[in-house]
């Protein structure tokens, strides 16, 4: 099985699509200049706050779950300190901060004439929380932090908010499939490791040795693509 290069820096990419299913090649792929130093996710359930007449309290009634909200800061620099910027993906070389911001807003925020709404996005960054995040761009707040003598910005921080774009049925299936109270099977893909798969199923990699025992793996460090791994309910591993 080919090993991942631990020294290769994974860059956050924003892939831009003109269809909700995000099929086919993206219209554009924007690679950030600097990876975010933090990623914040927000989950929200909505409950009814109405209270009956002459009552002192009542149990809140669940209404709906809101889309996951993702917040991260994108840093743009026009001093030429790096060649990794949005503009470099567009083949334009190092551009000014203003041009880079315009490129991002045009690709991700502006109305698309074909679909009459902003484009559909997919955020991808390594194997973490943004491994594959289908979303739409909701908010961009721009903070300029350095300027040329002419007043043109040299450095900017874009404080962005993305809303997860997942069909309700897909979200429900995802929740069910990831439940640690159920048993699961996974087909090993290139790059998979037992600790990684265990964390995906149970939310923690601490049970990978028990999973190895259940599957009678002689060498859990070298999984073979196509191999089937069984993950029992979490209470069976404790």
Protein Blocks (a to p, Z undefined) as FASTA:
>chain_A
ZZddfkbccdddddddfbfklgajdfbdcddfbdcfbdcddddddddfbdcehiabdcdd
dfbdcdddddddddddfehpacbdfklmnonopadfklmmmmmmmmmmmccfklopacdd
dddehjbfklpacdddfbdcdddfbdcfkopafbdcddddddddddfklmmmmmmmmpmk
bccdddddehiafklmmmmmnopaklmmmmmmmnopablmlccehiacddddfklmZZ
